Structures are given as structure tokens and as C-alpha cells.
Amino acid sequence: MRTMRVTSSFDIGQDPDVLAFDPQLHLLYVAGEAGIVSMFKAEAGRVSKIGDGRIGPNAHVVAVGGATHRAYFPLKNVRGQATLRIMEPKG
């Protein structure tokens, strides 16, 4: 950010609109309307993509639990039901 230059870029799911960061594990989650969550490792000024996963349609909210490091994705409509999807990092 200091230089205001792009240092790297990555492909992510269509229409991203939310992100959450776990500062202890240095994990960044990016999600959006397409239902894809992209995960990144961000530390020491470097970012690397871990992978993508299908979380569910219209993933407009993501939160990370500081103690558990779980990522929470409340979804409004999965087959007609409100659903809470929870991801836990391996480790």
C-alpha cells in the first residue's frame, strides 16, 4: 500500500464483495455472489493463493472466529433453507 503499486493478482470467484482476515494464522478469505470462497496466506508482505471452494450461493457475509480460526458463512437460501457453513483450516 505504501507504493500504491500492484505487486500480485489472483483469479477469484465472480462478483467478490466480502473478505475476512485471520491475523493469527495470516489467512484471508474472499467470497461473493458466485458462491466461491478463495483462501490466501498473507504474511511478511507476501500473498499466496491456497485455493478455492464452493461455499454456496450469495456468500455475502464471512466472519472468522479469533479463538477457533473457523470461518463462518451464513447463506440465505440453500435449497430453500437458511444455512450456516463453517470452514476450519487444516493444521
Backbone as JSON, one array per atom type, in Angstrom:
{
  "sequence": "MRTMRVTSSFDIGQDPDVLAFDPQLHLLYVAGEAGIVSMFKAEAGRVSKIGDGRIGPNAHVVAVGGATHRAYFPLKNVRGQATLRIMEPKG",
  "N": [[0.82, -1.19, 0.0], [2.03, 1.16, 0.58], [3.46, 1.98, -1.69], [1.49, 2.07, -3.59], [1.3, 0.38, -5.76], [0.48, -2.4, -7.82], [1.37, -5.54, -6.73], [0.88, -8.21, -7.0], [-1.59, -10.41, -8.43], [-4.65, -12.31, -8.44], [-6.81, -14.93, -9.61], [-10.2, -15.09, -8.69], [-13.46, -16.08, -7.38], [-16.46, -15.09, -9.17], [-17.84, -11.8, -8.88], [-16.87, -10.84, -6.23], [-17.44, -9.7, -2.91], [-17.03, -9.61, -0.18], [-14.72, -9.94, 2.54], [-12.56, -11.54, 4.93], [-10.15, -11.6, 7.54], [-7.85, -13.61, 9.22], [-5.81, -12.8, 11.65], [-3.95, -14.17, 13.25], [-3.38, -16.63, 12.02], [-2.79, -15.68, 9.56], [-4.54, -15.83, 7.38], [-6.58, -15.12, 4.62], [-9.87, -14.68, 3.55], [-11.97, -14.57, 0.76], [-15.08, -13.89, -0.59], [-18.25, -14.15, -2.4], [-21.06, -13.33, -4.59], [-21.1, -15.44, -6.48], [-20.71, -17.69, -5.0], [-18.29, -18.79, -4.47], [-15.47, -19.27, -2.43], [-12.35, -17.91, -1.91], [-9.13, -18.64, -0.7], [-6.31, -17.29, 0.96], [-2.85, -17.07, 1.91], [-1.35, -14.65, 3.8], [1.36, -13.01, 4.65], [4.27, -11.41, 5.99], [4.47, -9.44, 4.01], [3.89, -10.79, 1.7], [1.67, -12.55, -0.48], [-0.05, -15.54, -1.07], [-1.97, -17.8, -2.98], [-4.11, -20.21, -1.62], [-6.29, -21.78, -2.33], [-9.56, -22.48, -3.88], [-13.04, -22.8, -3.11], [-16.38, -24.08, -3.28], [-18.83, -22.51, -1.59], [-21.49, -21.79, -1.36], [-24.51, -20.25, -2.69], [-24.61, -16.7, -3.11], [-22.78, -15.71, -1.07], [-22.48, -13.44, 0.99], [-21.52, -12.66, 3.41], [-18.87, -13.08, 5.67], [-17.16, -14.29, 8.47], [-14.55, -14.57, 10.88], [-13.61, -16.62, 13.53], [-11.75, -15.66, 16.28], [-10.58, -17.27, 18.31], [-11.06, -19.92, 17.52], [-10.44, -20.01, 14.84], [-12.15, -20.65, 12.83], [-14.05, -20.16, 9.84], [-17.01, -18.51, 9.11], [-19.95, -18.71, 7.22], [-22.89, -17.42, 6.65], [-25.7, -18.31, 4.82], [-28.38, -17.3, 2.81], [-30.21, -18.8, 1.26], [-30.2, -22.01, 0.63], [-31.18, -24.52, -1.2], [-33.78, -23.71, -0.44], [-33.54, -23.24, 2.28], [-32.24, -21.41, 5.08], [-28.81, -21.41, 5.8], [-25.88, -22.2, 7.65], [-22.61, -22.29, 6.91], [-19.55, -23.66, 7.87], [-16.09, -23.35, 7.92], [-12.99, -24.86, 8.61], [-9.6, -24.35, 9.14], [-7.03, -26.6, 8.05], [-4.52, -28.11, 9.99]],
  "CA": [[0.0, 0.0, 0.0], [2.86, 2.37, 0.63], [3.86, 2.4, -3.03], [0.29, 2.14, -4.41], [1.52, -0.41, -6.97], [0.03, -3.79, -7.76], [2.52, -6.44, -6.63], [0.44, -9.52, -7.47], [-3.04, -10.51, -8.59], [-5.08, -13.7, -8.43], [-8.18, -15.21, -10.02], [-11.11, -15.47, -7.62], [-14.83, -16.27, -7.84], [-17.13, -13.94, -9.76], [-18.55, -10.84, -8.03], [-16.48, -10.85, -4.81], [-17.86, -8.49, -2.2], [-16.72, -9.66, 1.25], [-13.48, -10.62, 2.93], [-12.25, -11.6, 6.36], [-8.74, -11.93, 7.76], [-7.45, -14.21, 10.5], [-4.47, -12.24, 11.84], [-3.02, -15.11, 13.88], [-2.96, -17.63, 11.03], [-2.48, -14.96, 8.33], [-5.41, -16.35, 6.33], [-7.55, -14.18, 4.07], [-10.98, -15.32, 2.87], [-12.69, -13.66, -0.14], [-16.28, -14.58, -1.07], [-19.2, -13.28, -3.08], [-22.31, -13.82, -5.15], [-20.96, -16.69, -7.23], [-20.67, -18.81, -4.07], [-16.92, -19.29, -4.38], [-14.59, -18.64, -1.45], [-10.93, -18.06, -2.22], [-8.33, -18.53, 0.52], [-4.94, -16.85, 0.72], [-1.92, -16.88, 3.02], [-0.83, -13.29, 3.67], [2.28, -12.68, 5.75], [5.59, -10.86, 5.65], [4.39, -8.68, 2.78], [3.65, -11.68, 0.55], [0.36, -13.21, -0.54], [-0.1, -16.7, -1.96], [-3.29, -18.4, -3.0], [-4.2, -21.58, -1.12], [-7.26, -22.48, -3.17], [-10.93, -22.04, -3.99], [-14.05, -23.8, -2.79], [-17.76, -23.64, -3.45], [-19.42, -22.4, -0.25], [-22.93, -21.68, -1.52], [-24.91, -19.05, -3.42], [-24.73, -15.4, -2.44], [-21.98, -15.68, 0.17], [-22.24, -12.01, 1.18], [-21.01, -12.42, 4.76], [-17.89, -14.03, 6.19], [-16.57, -13.87, 9.74], [-13.56, -15.53, 11.38], [-13.52, -16.7, 14.99], [-10.37, -15.46, 16.71], [-10.08, -18.38, 19.14], [-11.17, -21.21, 16.83], [-9.96, -19.82, 13.47], [-13.16, -21.11, 11.89], [-14.68, -19.14, 9.01], [-18.46, -18.69, 9.13], [-20.63, -18.18, 6.04], [-24.35, -17.57, 6.69], [-26.27, -18.26, 3.48], [-29.82, -17.03, 2.9], [-31.07, -19.77, 0.62], [-29.59, -23.22, 0.06], [-32.32, -25.43, -1.39], [-34.94, -23.21, 0.29], [-33.26, -23.13, 3.72], [-31.11, -20.64, 5.56], [-27.77, -22.37, 6.15], [-24.61, -21.68, 8.13], [-21.48, -23.14, 6.53], [-18.37, -23.37, 8.69], [-14.83, -23.91, 7.43], [-11.93, -24.9, 9.62], [-8.33, -24.61, 8.46], [-6.27, -27.79, 8.45], [-3.25, -27.7, 10.57]],
  "C": [[0.86, 1.26, 0.0], [3.2, 2.9, -0.76], [2.68, 2.58, -3.97], [0.49, 1.44, -5.76], [0.98, -1.81, -6.75], [1.27, -4.68, -7.74], [2.18, -7.86, -7.04], [-1.07, -9.47, -7.64], [-3.39, -11.98, -8.77], [-6.5, -13.8, -9.0], [-8.98, -15.62, -8.79], [-12.5, -15.65, -8.2], [-15.44, -14.98, -8.34], [-17.84, -13.1, -8.7], [-18.17, -10.91, -6.56], [-16.94, -9.57, -4.13], [-17.61, -8.54, -0.7], [-15.36, -10.32, 1.45], [-13.34, -10.59, 4.44], [-10.81, -12.06, 6.49], [-8.55, -12.5, 9.15], [-6.02, -13.77, 10.76], [-3.48, -13.21, 12.48], [-2.49, -16.14, 12.89], [-2.58, -17.0, 9.69], [-3.28, -15.48, 7.14], [-6.42, -15.3, 5.93], [-8.59, -14.97, 3.28], [-11.69, -14.26, 2.03], [-13.87, -14.44, -0.71], [-17.21, -13.59, -1.75], [-20.37, -14.01, -3.67], [-22.2, -15.17, -5.84], [-20.9, -17.91, -6.32], [-19.3, -19.44, -3.93], [-16.2, -18.54, -3.27], [-13.16, -18.94, -1.89], [-10.15, -17.81, -0.94], [-6.89, -18.2, 0.16], [-4.15, -16.86, 2.02], [-1.29, -15.52, 2.8], [0.05, -12.99, 4.87], [3.6, -12.19, 5.2], [5.58, -10.14, 4.3], [4.17, -9.51, 1.53], [2.27, -12.31, 0.66], [0.47, -14.38, -1.5], [-1.48, -17.33, -1.85], [-3.21, -19.85, -2.54], [-5.16, -22.38, -1.99], [-8.62, -21.84, -3.16], [-11.85, -23.17, -3.56], [-15.43, -23.22, -2.99], [-18.42, -23.67, -2.07], [-20.94, -22.36, -0.32], [-23.29, -20.35, -2.15], [-24.99, -17.82, -2.53], [-24.04, -15.36, -1.09], [-21.56, -14.24, 0.44], [-21.7, -11.67, 2.57], [-19.98, -13.49, 5.08], [-17.31, -13.44, 7.46], [-15.61, -14.96, 10.19], [-13.52, -15.46, 12.89], [-12.07, -16.63, 15.43], [-9.78, -16.61, 17.49], [-10.05, -19.7, 18.37], [-10.57, -21.2, 15.43], [-10.92, -20.39, 12.44], [-13.72, -19.92, 11.11], [-16.16, -19.49, 8.89], [-19.09, -17.98, 7.93], [-22.13, -18.41, 6.18], [-24.92, -17.35, 5.28], [-27.79, -18.18, 3.58], [-30.68, -18.16, 2.34], [-30.26, -20.89, -0.04], [-30.7, -24.27, 0.01], [-33.51, -25.03, -0.51], [-34.73, -23.02, 1.78], [-32.12, -22.16, 4.0], [-30.09, -21.64, 6.12], [-26.53, -21.65, 6.66], [-23.54, -22.7, 7.75], [-20.28, -22.69, 7.34], [-17.18, -24.09, 8.11], [-13.81, -23.85, 8.54], [-10.61, -25.18, 8.91], [-7.66, -25.88, 8.97], [-4.99, -27.34, 9.1], [-2.97, -28.39, 11.78]]
}
